[in-house]
Amino acid sequence: LRDFLLVYNRMTELCFRHCVCNLNYRLLTGREESCLDSCAARLVRANHRLMGAYVGLVPALLQRRAAEHGTPAGPSGLPASPEPAPGPA
């Protein structure tokens, strides 16, 4: 959630600085509004592409890291959890 909010705040700041040039009016002009729409859409598409690439690369990265450390990877690509210690539960 924190990362999402950081990305959202950064996107808002970038688009506002790029598109809004006159702070003398309460409402956005049509030009500012269309600029903000296209700016936000561009950044959202870029974020989706980056997240898609990240999701595609993470399992292989986790398996490689697990192999380097000698721990077997679980079915999700994450290192398998250690067996519980014997004794009373």
Phi and psi restraints in degrees (range 20) as a CNS / XPLOR table:
assign (resid 1 and name C) (resid 2 and name N)
       (resid 2 and name CA) (resid 2 and name C) 1.0 -61.9 20.0 2
assign (resid 2 and name N) (resid 2 and name CA)
       (resid 2 and name C) (resid 3 and name N) 1.0 -44.9 20.0 2
assign (resid 2 and name C) (resid 3 and name N)
       (resid 3 and name CA) (resid 3 and name C) 1.0 -62.8 20.0 2
assign (resid 3 and name N) (resid 3 and name CA)
       (resid 3 and name C) (resid 4 and name N) 1.0 -41.2 20.0 2
assign (resid 3 and name C) (resid 4 and name N)
       (resid 4 and name CA) (resid 4 and name C) 1.0 -60.1 20.0 2
assign (resid 4 and name N) (resid 4 and name CA)
       (resid 4 and name C) (resid 5 and name N) 1.0 -45.3 20.0 2
assign (resid 4 and name C) (resid 5 and name N)
       (resid 5 and name CA) (resid 5 and name C) 1.0 -65.5 20.0 2
assign (resid 5 and name N) (resid 5 and name CA)
       (resid 5 and name C) (resid 6 and name N) 1.0 -36.7 20.0 2
assign (resid 5 and name C) (resid 6 and name N)
       (resid 6 and name CA) (resid 6 and name C) 1.0 -64.5 20.0 2
assign (resid 6 and name N) (resid 6 and name CA)
       (resid 6 and name C) (resid 7 and name N) 1.0 -43.7 20.0 2
assign (resid 6 and name C) (resid 7 and name N)
       (resid 7 and name CA) (resid 7 and name C) 1.0 -64.0 20.0 2
assign (resid 7 and name N) (resid 7 and name CA)
       (resid 7 and name C) (resid 8 and name N) 1.0 -44.1 20.0 2
assign (resid 7 and name C) (resid 8 and name N)
       (resid 8 and name CA) (resid 8 and name C) 1.0 -62.1 20.0 2
assign (resid 8 and name N) (resid 8 and name CA)
       (resid 8 and name C) (resid 9 and name N) 1.0 -45.7 20.0 2
assign (resid 8 and name C) (resid 9 and name N)
       (resid 9 and name CA) (resid 9 and name C) 1.0 -64.8 20.0 2
assign (resid 9 and name N) (resid 9 and name CA)
       (resid 9 and name C) (resid 10 and name N) 1.0 -40.5 20.0 2
assign (resid 9 and name C) (resid 10 and name N)
       (resid 10 and name CA) (resid 10 and name C) 1.0 -64.5 20.0 2
assign (resid 10 and name N) (resid 10 and name CA)
       (resid 10 and name C) (resid 11 and name N) 1.0 -43.5 20.0 2
assign (resid 10 and name C) (resid 11 and name N)
       (resid 11 and name CA) (resid 11 and name C) 1.0 -62.0 20.0 2
assign (resid 11 and name N) (resid 11 and name CA)
       (resid 11 and name C) (resid 12 and name N) 1.0 -43.8 20.0 2
assign (resid 11 and name C) (resid 12 and name N)
       (resid 12 and name CA) (resid 12 and name C) 1.0 -60.7 20.0 2
assign (resid 12 and name N) (resid 12 and name CA)
       (resid 12 and name C) (resid 13 and name N) 1.0 -45.4 20.0 2
assign (resid 12 and name C) (resid 13 and name N)
       (resid 13 and name CA) (resid 13 and name C) 1.0 -64.4 20.0 2
assign (resid 13 and name N) (resid 13 and name CA)
       (resid 13 and name C) (resid 14 and name N) 1.0 -44.7 20.0 2
assign (resid 13 and name C) (resid 14 and name N)
       (resid 14 and name CA) (resid 14 and name C) 1.0 -61.2 20.0 2
assign (resid 14 and name N) (resid 14 and name CA)
       (resid 14 and name C) (resid 15 and name N) 1.0 -48.0 20.0 2
assign (resid 14 and name C) (resid 15 and name N)
       (resid 15 and name CA) (resid 15 and name C) 1.0 -67.8 20.0 2
assign (resid 15 and name N) (resid 15 and name CA)
       (resid 15 and name C) (resid 16 and name N) 1.0 -38.9 20.0 2
assign (resid 15 and name C) (resid 16 and name N)
       (resid 16 and name CA) (resid 16 and name C) 1.0 -63.1 20.0 2
assign (resid 16 and name N) (resid 16 and name CA)
       (resid 16 and name C) (resid 17 and name N) 1.0 -47.4 20.0 2
assign (resid 16 and name C) (resid 17 and name N)
       (resid 17 and name CA) (resid 17 and name C) 1.0 -63.4 20.0 2
assign (resid 17 and name N) (resid 17 and name CA)
       (resid 17 and name C) (resid 18 and name N) 1.0 -35.3 20.0 2
assign (resid 17 and name C) (resid 18 and name N)
       (resid 18 and name CA) (resid 18 and name C) 1.0 -75.9 20.0 2
assign (resid 18 and name N) (resid 18 and name CA)
       (resid 18 and name C) (resid 19 and name N) 1.0 -36.4 20.0 2
assign (resid 18 and name C) (resid 19 and name N)
       (resid 19 and name CA) (resid 19 and name C) 1.0 -104.3 20.0 2
assign (resid 19 and name N) (resid 19 and name CA)
       (resid 19 and name C) (resid 20 and name N) 1.0 -31.0 20.0 2
assign (resid 19 and name C) (resid 20 and name N)
       (resid 20 and name CA) (resid 20 and name C) 1.0 -98.0 20.0 2
assign (resid 20 and name N) (resid 20 and name CA)
       (resid 20 and name C) (resid 21 and name N) 1.0 114.2 20.0 2
assign (resid 20 and name C) (resid 21 and name N)
       (resid 21 and name CA) (resid 21 and name C) 1.0 -114.6 20.0 2
assign (resid 21 and name N) (resid 21 and name CA)
       (resid 21 and name C) (resid 22 and name N) 1.0 -11.3 20.0 2
assign (resid 21 and name C) (resid 22 and name N)
       (resid 22 and name CA) (resid 22 and name C) 1.0 -128.4 20.0 2
assign (resid 22 and name N) (resid 22 and name CA)
       (resid 22 and name C) (resid 23 and name N) 1.0 114.5 20.0 2
assign (resid 22 and name C) (resid 23 and name N)
       (resid 23 and name CA) (resid 23 and name C) 1.0 -99.9 20.0 2
assign (resid 23 and name N) (resid 23 and name CA)
       (resid 23 and name C) (resid 24 and name N) 1.0 17.5 20.0 2
assign (resid 23 and name C) (resid 24 and name N)
       (resid 24 and name CA) (resid 24 and name C) 1.0 -82.0 20.0 2
assign (resid 24 and name N) (resid 24 and name CA)
       (resid 24 and name C) (resid 25 and name N) 1.0 -10.3 20.0 2
assign (resid 24 and name C) (resid 25 and name N)
       (resid 25 and name CA) (resid 25 and name C) 1.0 -120.9 20.0 2
assign (resid 25 and name N) (resid 25 and name CA)
       (resid 25 and name C) (resid 26 and name N) 1.0 148.8 20.0 2
assign (resid 25 and name C) (resid 26 and name N)
       (resid 26 and name CA) (resid 26 and name C) 1.0 -70.8 20.0 2
assign (resid 26 and name N) (resid 26 and name CA)
       (resid 26 and name C) (resid 27 and name N) 1.0 -38.4 20.0 2
assign (resid 26 and name C) (resid 27 and name N)
       (resid 27 and name CA) (resid 27 and name C) 1.0 -100.7 20.0 2
assign (resid 27 and name N) (resid 27 and name CA)
       (resid 27 and name C) (resid 28 and name N) 1.0 156.8 20.0 2
assign (resid 27 and name C) (resid 28 and name N)
       (resid 28 and name CA) (resid 28 and name C) 1.0 -76.0 20.0 2
assign (resid 28 and name N) (resid 28 and name CA)
       (resid 28 and name C) (resid 29 and name N) 1.0 149.2 20.0 2
assign (resid 28 and name C) (resid 29 and name N)
       (resid 29 and name CA) (resid 29 and name C) 1.0 -78.4 20.0 2
assign (resid 29 and name N) (resid 29 and name CA)
       (resid 29 and name C) (resid 30 and name N) 1.0 165.7 20.0 2
assign (resid 29 and name C) (resid 30 and name N)
       (resid 30 and name CA) (resid 30 and name C) 1.0 -60.4 20.0 2
assign (resid 30 and name N) (resid 30 and name CA)
       (resid 30 and name C) (resid 31 and name N) 1.0 -38.6 20.0 2
assign (resid 30 and name C) (resid 31 and name N)
       (resid 31 and name CA) (resid 31 and name C) 1.0 -65.9 20.0 2
assign (resid 31 and name N) (resid 31 and name CA)
       (resid 31 and name C) (resid 32 and name N) 1.0 -44.1 20.0 2
assign (resid 31 and name C) (resid 32 and name N)
       (resid 32 and name CA) (resid 32 and name C) 1.0 -63.6 20.0 2
assign (resid 32 and name N) (resid 32 and name CA)
       (resid 32 and name C) (resid 33 and name N) 1.0 -41.6 20.0 2
assign (resid 32 and name C) (resid 33 and name N)
       (resid 33 and name CA) (resid 33 and name C) 1.0 -63.9 20.0 2
assign (resid 33 and name N) (resid 33 and name CA)
       (resid 33 and name C) (resid 34 and name N) 1.0 -44.7 20.0 2
assign (resid 33 and name C) (resid 34 and name N)
       (resid 34 and name CA) (resid 34 and name C) 1.0 -68.0 20.0 2
assign (resid 34 and name N) (resid 34 and name CA)
       (resid 34 and name C) (resid 35 and name N) 1.0 -35.1 20.0 2
assign (resid 34 and name C) (resid 35 and name N)
       (resid 35 and name CA) (resid 35 and name C) 1.0 -63.4 20.0 2
assign (resid 35 and name N) (resid 35 and name CA)
       (resid 35 and name C) (resid 36 and name N) 1.0 -45.2 20.0 2
assign (resid 35 and name C) (resid 36 and name N)
       (resid 36 and name CA) (resid 36 and name C) 1.0 -63.3 20.0 2
assign (resid 36 and name N) (resid 36 and name CA)
       (resid 36 and name C) (resid 37 and name N) 1.0 -41.2 20.0 2
assign (resid 36 and name C) (resid 37 and name N)
       (resid 37 and name CA) (resid 37 and name C) 1.0 -60.5 20.0 2
assign (resid 37 and name N) (resid 37 and name CA)
       (resid 37 and name C) (resid 38 and name N) 1.0 -47.4 20.0 2
assign (resid 37 and name C) (resid 38 and name N)
       (resid 38 and name CA) (resid 38 and name C) 1.0 -70.4 20.0 2
assign (resid 38 and name N) (resid 38 and name CA)
       (resid 38 and name C) (resid 39 and name N) 1.0 -36.6 20.0 2
assign (resid 38 and name C) (resid 39 and name N)
       (resid 39 and name CA) (resid 39 and name C) 1.0 -63.3 20.0 2
assign (resid 39 and name N) (resid 39 and name CA)
       (resid 39 and name C) (resid 40 and name N) 1.0 -48.4 20.0 2
assign (resid 39 and name C) (resid 40 and name N)
       (resid 40 and name CA) (resid 40 and name C) 1.0 -63.2 20.0 2
assign (resid 40 and name N) (resid 40 and name CA)
       (resid 40 and name C) (resid 41 and name N) 1.0 -42.3 20.0 2
assign (resid 40 and name C) (resid 41 and name N)
       (resid 41 and name CA) (resid 41 and name C) 1.0 -62.9 20.0 2
assign (resid 41 and name N) (resid 41 and name CA)
       (resid 41 and name C) (resid 42 and name N) 1.0 -41.9 20.0 2
assign (resid 41 and name C) (resid 42 and name N)
       (resid 42 and name CA) (resid 42 and name C) 1.0 -61.2 20.0 2
assign (resid 42 and name N) (resid 42 and name CA)
       (resid 42 and name C) (resid 43 and name N) 1.0 -46.6 20.0 2
assign (resid 42 and name C) (resid 43 and name N)
       (resid 43 and name CA) (resid 43 and name C) 1.0 -69.3 20.0 2
assign (resid 43 and name N) (resid 43 and name CA)
       (resid 43 and name C) (resid 44 and name N) 1.0 -36.0 20.0 2
assign (resid 43 and name C) (resid 44 and name N)
       (resid 44 and name CA) (resid 44 and name C) 1.0 -65.4 20.0 2
assign (resid 44 and name N) (resid 44 and name CA)
       (resid 44 and name C) (resid 45 and name N) 1.0 -43.7 20.0 2
assign (resid 44 and name C) (resid 45 and name N)
       (resid 45 and name CA) (resid 45 and name C) 1.0 -60.8 20.0 2
assign (resid 45 and name N) (resid 45 and name CA)
       (resid 45 and name C) (resid 46 and name N) 1.0 -43.4 20.0 2
assign (resid 45 and name C) (resid 46 and name N)
       (resid 46 and name CA) (resid 46 and name C) 1.0 -63.1 20.0 2
assign (resid 46 and name N) (resid 46 and name CA)
       (resid 46 and name C) (resid 47 and name N) 1.0 -42.0 20.0 2
assign (resid 46 and name C) (resid 47 and name N)
       (resid 47 and name CA) (resid 47 and name C) 1.0 -63.9 20.0 2
assign (resid 47 and name N) (resid 47 and name CA)
       (resid 47 and name C) (resid 48 and name N) 1.0 -40.8 20.0 2
assign (resid 47 and name C) (resid 48 and name N)
       (resid 48 and name CA) (resid 48 and name C) 1.0 -63.4 20.0 2
assign (resid 48 and name N) (resid 48 and name CA)
       (resid 48 and name C) (resid 49 and name N) 1.0 -41.1 20.0 2
assign (resid 48 and name C) (resid 49 and name N)
       (resid 49 and name CA) (resid 49 and name C) 1.0 -64.2 20.0 2
assign (resid 49 and name N) (resid 49 and name CA)
       (resid 49 and name C) (resid 50 and name N) 1.0 -42.9 20.0 2
assign (resid 49 and name C) (resid 50 and name N)
       (resid 50 and name CA) (resid 50 and name C) 1.0 -63.6 20.0 2
assign (resid 50 and name N) (resid 50 and name CA)
       (resid 50 and name C) (resid 51 and name N) 1.0 -42.9 20.0 2
assign (resid 50 and name C) (resid 51 and name N)
       (resid 51 and name CA) (resid 51 and name C) 1.0 -66.4 20.0 2
assign (resid 51 and name N) (resid 51 and name CA)
       (resid 51 and name C) (resid 52 and name N) 1.0 -36.3 20.0 2
assign (resid 51 and name C) (resid 52 and name N)
       (resid 52 and name CA) (resid 52 and name C) 1.0 -62.8 20.0 2
assign (resid 52 and name N) (resid 52 and name CA)
       (resid 52 and name C) (resid 53 and name N) 1.0 -42.7 20.0 2
assign (resid 52 and name C) (resid 53 and name N)
       (resid 53 and name CA) (resid 53 and name C) 1.0 -65.7 20.0 2
assign (resid 53 and name N) (resid 53 and name CA)
       (resid 53 and name C) (resid 54 and name N) 1.0 -40.8 20.0 2
assign (resid 53 and name C) (resid 54 and name N)
       (resid 54 and name CA) (resid 54 and name C) 1.0 -62.4 20.0 2
assign (resid 54 and name N) (resid 54 and name CA)
       (resid 54 and name C) (resid 55 and name N) 1.0 -46.4 20.0 2
assign (resid 54 and name C) (resid 55 and name N)
       (resid 55 and name CA) (resid 55 and name C) 1.0 -62.5 20.0 2
assign (resid 55 and name N) (resid 55 and name CA)
       (resid 55 and name C) (resid 56 and name N) 1.0 -35.2 20.0 2
assign (resid 55 and name C) (resid 56 and name N)
       (resid 56 and name CA) (resid 56 and name C) 1.0 -72.5 20.0 2
assign (resid 56 and name N) (resid 56 and name CA)
       (resid 56 and name C) (resid 57 and name N) 1.0 -29.0 20.0 2
assign (resid 56 and name C) (resid 57 and name N)
       (resid 57 and name CA) (resid 57 and name C) 1.0 -92.7 20.0 2
assign (resid 57 and name N) (resid 57 and name CA)
       (resid 57 and name C) (resid 58 and name N) 1.0 -25.7 20.0 2
assign (resid 57 and name C) (resid 58 and name N)
       (resid 58 and name CA) (resid 58 and name C) 1.0 -61.4 20.0 2
assign (resid 58 and name N) (resid 58 and name CA)
       (resid 58 and name C) (resid 59 and name N) 1.0 -45.8 20.0 2
assign (resid 58 and name C) (resid 59 and name N)
       (resid 59 and name CA) (resid 59 and name C) 1.0 -57.8 20.0 2
assign (resid 59 and name N) (resid 59 and name CA)
       (resid 59 and name C) (resid 60 and name N) 1.0 -42.9 20.0 2
assign (resid 59 and name C) (resid 60 and name N)
       (resid 60 and name CA) (resid 60 and name C) 1.0 -65.6 20.0 2
assign (resid 60 and name N) (resid 60 and name CA)
       (resid 60 and name C) (resid 61 and name N) 1.0 -39.8 20.0 2
assign (resid 60 and name C) (resid 61 and name N)
       (resid 61 and name CA) (resid 61 and name C) 1.0 -63.6 20.0 2
assign (resid 61 and name N) (resid 61 and name CA)
       (resid 61 and name C) (resid 62 and name N) 1.0 -44.0 20.0 2
assign (resid 61 and name C) (resid 62 and name N)
       (resid 62 and name CA) (resid 62 and name C) 1.0 -65.7 20.0 2
assign (resid 62 and name N) (resid 62 and name CA)
       (resid 62 and name C) (resid 63 and name N) 1.0 -38.7 20.0 2
assign (resid 62 and name C) (resid 63 and name N)
       (resid 63 and name CA) (resid 63 and name C) 1.0 -66.1 20.0 2
assign (resid 63 and name N) (resid 63 and name CA)
       (resid 63 and name C) (resid 64 and name N) 1.0 -41.6 20.0 2
assign (resid 63 and name C) (resid 64 and name N)
       (resid 64 and name CA) (resid 64 and name C) 1.0 -64.6 20.0 2
assign (resid 64 and name N) (resid 64 and name CA)
       (resid 64 and name C) (resid 65 and name N) 1.0 -42.8 20.0 2
assign (resid 64 and name C) (resid 65 and name N)
       (resid 65 and name CA) (resid 65 and name C) 1.0 -63.8 20.0 2
assign (resid 65 and name N) (resid 65 and name CA)
       (resid 65 and name C) (resid 66 and name N) 1.0 -40.7 20.0 2
assign (resid 65 and name C) (resid 66 and name N)
       (resid 66 and name CA) (resid 66 and name C) 1.0 -64.6 20.0 2
assign (resid 66 and name N) (resid 66 and name CA)
       (resid 66 and name C) (resid 67 and name N) 1.0 -39.9 20.0 2
assign (resid 66 and name C) (resid 67 and name N)
       (resid 67 and name CA) (resid 67 and name C) 1.0 -66.1 20.0 2
assign (resid 67 and name N) (resid 67 and name CA)
       (resid 67 and name C) (resid 68 and name N) 1.0 -37.1 20.0 2
assign (resid 67 and name C) (resid 68 and name N)
       (resid 68 and name CA) (resid 68 and name C) 1.0 -65.9 20.0 2
assign (resid 68 and name N) (resid 68 and name CA)
       (resid 68 and name C) (resid 69 and name N) 1.0 -33.3 20.0 2
assign (resid 68 and name C) (resid 69 and name N)
       (resid 69 and name CA) (resid 69 and name C) 1.0 -92.3 20.0 2
assign (resid 69 and name N) (resid 69 and name CA)
       (resid 69 and name C) (resid 70 and name N) 1.0 -3.2 20.0 2
assign (resid 69 and name C) (resid 70 and name N)
       (resid 70 and name CA) (resid 70 and name C) 1.0 76.8 20.0 2
assign (resid 70 and name N) (resid 70 and name CA)
       (resid 70 and name C) (resid 71 and name N) 1.0 18.3 20.0 2
assign (resid 70 and name C) (resid 71 and name N)
       (resid 71 and name CA) (resid 71 and name C) 1.0 -104.4 20.0 2
assign (resid 71 and name N) (resid 71 and name CA)
       (resid 71 and name C) (resid 72 and name N) 1.0 137.1 20.0 2
assign (resid 71 and name C) (resid 72 and name N)
       (resid 72 and name CA) (resid 72 and name C) 1.0 -68.9 20.0 2
assign (resid 72 and name N) (resid 72 and name CA)
       (resid 72 and name C) (resid 73 and name N) 1.0 141.6 20.0 2
assign (resid 72 and name C) (resid 73 and name N)
       (resid 73 and name CA) (resid 73 and name C) 1.0 -85.8 20.0 2
assign (resid 73 and name N) (resid 73 and name CA)
       (resid 73 and name C) (resid 74 and name N) 1.0 141.8 20.0 2
assign (resid 73 and name C) (resid 74 and name N)
       (resid 74 and name CA) (resid 74 and name C) 1.0 -77.5 20.0 2
assign (resid 74 and name N) (resid 74 and name CA)
       (resid 74 and name C) (resid 75 and name N) 1.0 -178.6 20.0 2
assign (resid 74 and name C) (resid 75 and name N)
       (resid 75 and name CA) (resid 75 and name C) 1.0 -63.6 20.0 2
assign (resid 75 and name N) (resid 75 and name CA)
       (resid 75 and name C) (resid 76 and name N) 1.0 -26.0 20.0 2
assign (resid 75 and name C) (resid 76 and name N)
       (resid 76 and name CA) (resid 76 and name C) 1.0 -87.9 20.0 2
assign (resid 76 and name N) (resid 76 and name CA)
       (resid 76 and name C) (resid 77 and name N) 1.0 1.6 20.0 2
assign (resid 76 and name C) (resid 77 and name N)
       (resid 77 and name CA) (resid 77 and name C) 1.0 92.3 20.0 2
assign (resid 77 and name N) (resid 77 and name CA)
       (resid 77 and name C) (resid 78 and name N) 1.0 -10.3 20.0 2
assign (resid 77 and name C) (resid 78 and name N)
       (resid 78 and name CA) (resid 78 and name C) 1.0 -83.3 20.0 2
assign (resid 78 and name N) (resid 78 and name CA)
       (resid 78 and name C) (resid 79 and name N) 1.0 151.7 20.0 2
assign (resid 78 and name C) (resid 79 and name N)
       (resid 79 and name CA) (resid 79 and name C) 1.0 -58.1 20.0 2
assign (resid 79 and name N) (resid 79 and name CA)
       (resid 79 and name C) (resid 80 and name N) 1.0 140.0 20.0 2
assign (resid 79 and name C) (resid 80 and name N)
       (resid 80 and name CA) (resid 80 and name C) 1.0 -65.9 20.0 2
assign (resid 80 and name N) (resid 80 and name CA)
       (resid 80 and name C) (resid 81 and name N) 1.0 144.5 20.0 2
assign (resid 80 and name C) (resid 81 and name N)
       (resid 81 and name CA) (resid 81 and name C) 1.0 -73.4 20.0 2
assign (resid 81 and name N) (resid 81 and name CA)
       (resid 81 and name C) (resid 82 and name N) 1.0 145.3 20.0 2
assign (resid 81 and name C) (resid 82 and name N)
       (resid 82 and name CA) (resid 82 and name C) 1.0 -66.8 20.0 2
assign (resid 82 and name N) (resid 82 and name CA)
       (resid 82 and name C) (resid 83 and name N) 1.0 153.9 20.0 2
assign (resid 82 and name C) (resid 83 and name N)
       (resid 83 and name CA) (resid 83 and name C) 1.0 -66.6 20.0 2
assign (resid 83 and name N) (resid 83 and name CA)
       (resid 83 and name C) (resid 84 and name N) 1.0 142.5 20.0 2
assign (resid 83 and name C) (resid 84 and name N)
       (resid 84 and name CA) (resid 84 and name C) 1.0 -65.4 20.0 2
assign (resid 84 and name N) (resid 84 and name CA)
       (resid 84 and name C) (resid 85 and name N) 1.0 147.0 20.0 2
assign (resid 84 and name C) (resid 85 and name N)
       (resid 85 and name CA) (resid 85 and name C) 1.0 -69.0 20.0 2
assign (resid 85 and name N) (resid 85 and name CA)
       (resid 85 and name C) (resid 86 and name N) 1.0 141.5 20.0 2
assign (resid 85 and name C) (resid 86 and name N)
       (resid 86 and name CA) (resid 86 and name C) 1.0 -68.3 20.0 2
assign (resid 86 and name N) (resid 86 and name CA)
       (resid 86 and name C) (resid 87 and name N) 1.0 149.0 20.0 2
assign (resid 86 and name C) (resid 87 and name N)
       (resid 87 and name CA) (resid 87 and name C) 1.0 142.9 20.0 2
assign (resid 87 and name N) (resid 87 and name CA)
       (resid 87 and name C) (resid 88 and name N) 1.0 -175.6 20.0 2
assign (resid 87 and name C) (resid 88 and name N)
       (resid 88 and name CA) (resid 88 and name C) 1.0 -65.7 20.0 2
assign (resid 88 and name N) (resid 88 and name CA)
       (resid 88 and name C) (resid 89 and name N) 1.0 141.0 20.0 2
